[in-house]
Amino acid sequence: MALLAFIVWGALLGWAASIVEREEQAGAIRLRLLIGALAALIGGVFTSGGGVLGALEWSALGVGTITAVVALTAYWFVFVRRT
């Protein structure tokens, strides 16, 4: 259950980032969804000790949120802001 929650929550954060940035290209939106989902999953896995198939811990969801926001912000600073 936690695995699915991390992926969905990270994708929602990526979608929110594309709304904030007013991005309209489909490829860029998909990339932000992927970055958000992967970052939230990685942060959640590290926080929960590698077990994401069990119950969801709020601390792991919080760390997953923080890592997704940091990854999306870093992506924006490195690749988007220059153009």
Beta strands, then each sheet from edge to edge (+ up, - down):
end
